[in-house]
Amino acid sequence: MSDDPVRLGPKSAEDEVPAGRAGTRGLSLRAVVPNAITAAALASGLTGIRFGITGDWAMAVGAVLLAGILDGIDGRIARLLKAQSRFGAELDSLADSLSFGVAPALILYMWSLEGMRTLGWFAALAFAISCALRLARFNAQIDMDEQPHKSAGFLTGVPAPLGAGLAFMPFFLWMATGREEFQHPLAVGLWLVIVAMLMISNLATLSWASIRPRRSWRLPMIAMVAILFAALLEEPWWTLAAIGVGYLLLMPYIMIRYARIRRQRSAEQSAAV
């Protein structure tokens, strides 16, 4: 057994279980595809900053959301091609930090927080730093066998892409309603700090890989996804805001469910002893 075992990435989805161990050789040809998608996600997130500088807010936020979609598929493709690598894991974390930490912080600062100057900048910094800390925590735990949340099918804290989506909630509502209250620097700053705290919290949060609907629910779920897609085309900002609200409403249920599973496991361990 090696003295320094290293598990494979990439970590595009935190609920993915690393498979095998990484070698010391360079990237294989098939590993280029998922890593190219990760690089594209990084380019998309950084391009959002460029759109923000020119004041094209819808394109700026859309570029970050596109980065989130690309981030959601690069790890799956790596697993499909059996092209996971430690390089991919590190690249993915760096891309996430920039696309879902730095980019949303700068876009929201230029869109709203600049009105509070120093305090607004501190709120943006809090979000960007919290995203980096969250990803660093994940990388530090990736080789740990004991991960209570993950072993029970949950994540720890709000994932970085979802954190970026929640951070843009005031913008979604501003675009949907046109009301200037949603652009107020104080409200946006407080909301950004709350989302930052959720990202680095130890709360059990939803893992999409753990969702296994009953057979009778699968066709209705397909229909719901189709309706959701149509809603995104028809009313994108209201739909994105509704998705964010739905995720927040699920959080108490997820925490209760995790506490129940934890109690069951404790009871089983006590009975075994």
LOPA-956510 format. One line per field, with one value per residue (C-alpha): residue number from 1; residue in one letter; x, y, z. Coordinates in nm, 3 decimals. Layout:
N
lovex: c(NUM_...)
lofi: c(A_...)
xx: c(X_...)
yy: c(Y_...)
zz: c(Z_...)
//
This chain:
273
lovex: c(1_2_3_4_5_6_7_8_9_10_11_12_13_14_15_16_17_18_19_20_21_22_23_24_25_26_27_28_29_30_31_32_33_34_35_36_37_38_39_40_41_42_43_44_45_46_47_48_49_50_51_52_53_54_55_56_57_58_59_60_61_62_63_64_65_66_67_68_69_70_71_72_73_74_75_76_77_78_79_80_81_82_83_84_85_86_87_88_89_90_91_92_93_94_95_96_97_98_99_100_101_102_103_104_105_106_107_108_109_110_111_112_113_114_115_116_117_118_119_120_121_122_123_124_125_126_127_128_129_130_131_132_133_134_135_136_137_138_139_140_141_142_143_144_145_146_147_148_149_150_151_152_153_154_155_156_157_158_159_160_161_162_163_164_165_166_167_168_169_170_171_172_173_174_175_176_177_178_179_180_181_182_183_184_185_186_187_188_189_190_191_192_193_194_195_196_197_198_199_200_201_202_203_204_205_206_207_208_209_210_211_212_213_214_215_216_217_218_219_220_221_222_223_224_225_226_227_228_229_230_231_232_233_234_235_236_237_238_239_240_241_242_243_244_245_246_247_248_249_250_251_252_253_254_255_256_257_258_259_260_261_262_263_264_265_266_267_268_269_270_271_272_273)
lofi: c(M_S_D_D_P_V_R_L_G_P_K_S_A_E_D_E_V_P_A_G_R_A_G_T_R_G_L_S_L_R_A_V_V_P_N_A_I_T_A_A_A_L_A_S_G_L_T_G_I_R_F_G_I_T_G_D_W_A_M_A_V_G_A_V_L_L_A_G_I_L_D_G_I_D_G_R_I_A_R_L_L_K_A_Q_S_R_F_G_A_E_L_D_S_L_A_D_S_L_S_F_G_V_A_P_A_L_I_L_Y_M_W_S_L_E_G_M_R_T_L_G_W_F_A_A_L_A_F_A_I_S_C_A_L_R_L_A_R_F_N_A_Q_I_D_M_D_E_Q_P_H_K_S_A_G_F_L_T_G_V_P_A_P_L_G_A_G_L_A_F_M_P_F_F_L_W_M_A_T_G_R_E_E_F_Q_H_P_L_A_V_G_L_W_L_V_I_V_A_M_L_M_I_S_N_L_A_T_L_S_W_A_S_I_R_P_R_R_S_W_R_L_P_M_I_A_M_V_A_I_L_F_A_A_L_L_E_E_P_W_W_T_L_A_A_I_G_V_G_Y_L_L_L_M_P_Y_I_M_I_R_Y_A_R_I_R_R_Q_R_S_A_E_Q_S_A_A_V)
xx: c(0.000_0.128_0.229_0.052_-0.280_-0.457_-0.814_-0.948_-1.161_-1.287_-1.525_-1.783_-2.053_-1.978_-2.200_-1.991_-1.782_-1.421_-1.324_-0.983_-0.649_-0.464_-0.137_0.158_0.148_0.004_-0.344_-0.474_-0.631_-0.983_-0.928_-0.902_-1.279_-1.406_-1.123_-1.199_-1.559_-1.430_-1.212_-1.515_-1.710_-1.426_-1.423_-1.800_-1.785_-1.505_-1.684_-1.973_-1.743_-1.673_-2.047_-2.088_-1.822_-2.016_-2.346_-2.505_-2.646_-2.864_-2.572_-2.342_-2.572_-2.652_-2.281_-2.245_-2.554_-2.408_-2.090_-2.309_-2.458_-2.114_-1.988_-2.272_-2.178_-1.797_-1.766_-2.039_-1.860_-1.532_-1.697_-1.858_-1.523_-1.336_-1.117_-1.111_-0.784_-0.640_-0.563_-0.932_-1.028_-0.791_-0.889_-1.257_-1.213_-1.016_-1.276_-1.559_-1.390_-1.364_-1.694_-1.917_-1.725_-1.534_-1.758_-2.093_-1.927_-1.793_-2.112_-2.330_-2.085_-2.103_-2.481_-2.573_-2.314_-2.099_-2.356_-2.228_-1.863_-1.655_-1.938_-2.055_-1.706_-1.679_-2.004_-1.867_-1.540_-1.730_-1.906_-1.596_-1.386_-1.660_-1.680_-1.302_-1.314_-1.594_-1.401_-1.083_-1.279_-1.405_-1.055_-0.923_-1.193_-1.187_-0.957_-1.130_-1.324_-1.543_-1.780_-2.114_-2.317_-2.186_-2.218_-2.585_-2.644_-2.623_-2.385_-2.231_-2.343_-2.480_-2.270_-2.084_-2.297_-2.620_-2.468_-2.406_-2.765_-2.899_-2.674_-2.843_-3.193_-3.229_-3.128_-3.384_-3.658_-3.539_-3.555_-3.894_-4.063_-3.859_-3.879_-3.573_-3.605_-3.444_-3.136_-3.090_-2.724_-2.806_-3.057_-2.828_-2.529_-2.714_-2.847_-2.499_-2.357_-2.640_-2.571_-2.198_-2.270_-2.488_-2.206_-1.952_-2.203_-2.212_-2.578_-2.684_-2.808_-2.969_-2.765_-2.921_-2.761_-2.957_-3.293_-3.446_-3.814_-4.054_-4.141_-4.490_-4.339_-4.097_-4.333_-4.480_-4.124_-4.042_-4.352_-4.252_-3.904_-4.058_-4.289_-3.997_-3.798_-4.091_-4.123_-3.753_-3.811_-4.131_-4.053_-3.685_-3.641_-3.956_-3.870_-3.514_-3.642_-3.897_-3.625_-3.421_-3.717_-3.799_-3.444_-3.452_-3.788_-3.644_-3.355_-3.550_-3.694_-3.346_-3.206_-3.492_-3.442_-3.068_-3.130_-3.369_-3.113_-2.846_-3.065_-3.140_-2.771_-2.690_-2.960_-2.831_-2.474_-2.591_-2.787_-2.485_-2.263)
yy: c(0.000_0.346_0.575_0.869_0.755_1.009_0.964_1.061_1.357_1.563_1.698_1.866_1.724_1.693_1.389_1.187_0.912_0.911_0.583_0.428_0.602_0.850_0.780_1.009_1.022_1.306_1.340_1.072_1.172_1.092_1.312_1.614_1.622_1.668_1.906_2.110_2.141_2.257_2.516_2.629_2.672_2.886_3.096_3.141_3.257_3.503_3.633_3.716_3.968_4.128_4.165_4.315_4.577_4.689_4.690_4.402_4.245_3.977_3.844_3.863_3.651_3.422_3.352_3.243_3.023_2.865_2.795_2.615_2.393_2.306_2.239_1.995_1.778_1.770_1.522_1.299_1.287_1.209_0.917_0.798_0.804_0.671_0.980_1.102_1.255_1.452_1.727_1.743_1.767_2.057_2.238_2.198_2.350_2.644_2.701_2.684_2.938_3.187_3.116_3.086_3.293_3.576_3.633_3.663_3.881_4.127_4.128_4.199_4.462_4.648_4.600_4.710_4.695_4.974_5.210_5.121_5.141_4.986_4.788_4.666_4.551_4.367_4.182_4.083_3.971_3.766_3.574_3.515_3.407_3.177_3.005_2.950_2.819_2.579_2.433_2.410_2.221_1.977_1.918_1.862_1.600_1.424_1.147_1.106_0.785_0.932_1.191_1.169_1.386_1.226_0.871_0.943_1.085_1.457_1.745_1.976_2.334_2.486_2.382_2.657_2.662_2.671_2.937_3.153_3.099_3.197_3.503_3.624_3.598_3.978_4.021_3.763_3.944_4.282_4.161_3.998_4.291_4.598_4.714_4.908_4.775_4.450_4.645_4.829_4.783_4.713_4.438_4.280_4.297_4.130_3.860_3.795_3.750_3.508_3.295_3.303_3.167_2.891_2.786_2.736_2.603_2.245_2.204_1.891_1.995_1.825_1.589_1.532_1.189_1.080_1.156_0.825_0.876_0.586_0.418_0.570_0.920_0.893_0.985_1.282_1.400_1.391_1.602_1.845_1.885_1.959_2.221_2.373_2.399_2.570_2.810_2.899_2.989_3.186_3.354_3.290_3.532_3.431_3.065_3.105_3.292_3.015_2.749_2.939_2.973_2.604_2.506_2.722_2.575_2.224_2.294_2.245_1.917_1.796_1.878_1.691_1.394_1.386_1.402_1.105_0.901_0.989_0.872_0.547_0.482_0.554_0.313_0.042_0.087_0.070_-0.246_-0.401_-0.322)
zz: c(0.000_-0.085_0.199_0.040_-0.112_-0.329_-0.443_-0.777_-0.880_-1.036_-0.779_-0.996_-0.772_-0.404_-0.364_-0.607_-0.450_-0.571_-0.737_-0.709_-0.661_-0.873_-1.044_-1.088_-1.467_-1.673_-1.816_-2.048_-2.378_-2.258_-1.950_-2.179_-2.243_-1.883_-1.800_-2.111_-1.989_-1.649_-1.823_-2.026_-1.701_-1.567_-1.885_-1.861_-1.498_-1.567_-1.876_-1.644_-1.475_-1.812_-1.881_-1.534_-1.606_-1.912_-1.718_-1.909_-1.593_-1.750_-1.954_-1.650_-1.435_-1.728_-1.779_-1.415_-1.445_-1.760_-1.562_-1.307_-1.578_-1.714_-1.362_-1.311_-1.607_-1.616_-1.328_-1.471_-1.805_-1.629_-1.449_-1.774_-1.956_-1.650_-1.685_-1.325_-1.212_-0.925_-1.175_-1.261_-0.895_-0.833_-1.154_-1.067_-0.721_-0.858_-1.130_-0.874_-0.649_-0.933_-1.111_-0.802_-0.548_-0.710_-1.014_-0.823_-0.557_-0.817_-1.024_-0.719_-0.599_-0.931_-0.954_-0.602_-0.324_-0.464_-0.314_0.035_-0.068_0.213_0.376_0.038_-0.048_0.285_0.204_-0.137_0.023_0.282_0.005_-0.208_0.091_0.222_-0.116_-0.113_0.245_0.158_-0.134_0.076_0.342_0.082_-0.058_0.293_0.360_0.023_0.152_0.488_0.537_0.813_0.663_0.852_0.616_0.297_0.430_0.503_0.154_0.236_0.178_0.435_0.382_0.061_-0.245_-0.428_-0.750_-0.549_-0.324_-0.629_-0.742_-0.400_-0.395_-0.715_-0.564_-0.520_-0.885_-1.000_-0.811_-0.939_-1.297_-1.243_-1.067_-1.158_-0.796_-0.682_-0.325_-0.437_-0.551_-0.220_-0.113_0.252_0.169_-0.092_0.144_0.432_0.202_0.063_0.413_0.504_0.196_0.276_0.624_0.478_0.247_0.528_0.780_0.907_0.816_0.629_0.286_-0.012_-0.227_-0.569_-0.593_-0.286_-0.450_-0.552_-0.627_-0.615_-0.941_-0.935_-0.915_-1.204_-1.489_-1.295_-1.226_-1.597_-1.662_-1.386_-1.535_-1.876_-1.723_-1.534_-1.855_-2.028_-1.732_-1.762_-2.125_-2.058_-1.722_-1.646_-1.355_-1.168_-1.222_-1.096_-0.791_-0.726_-0.749_-0.490_-0.256_-0.298_-0.207_0.106_0.210_0.174_0.411_0.740_0.609_0.508_0.852_1.022_0.790_0.862_1.238_1.205_1.011_1.264_1.552_1.369_1.312_1.674_1.785_1.550_1.677_2.038_1.965_1.791_2.089)
//
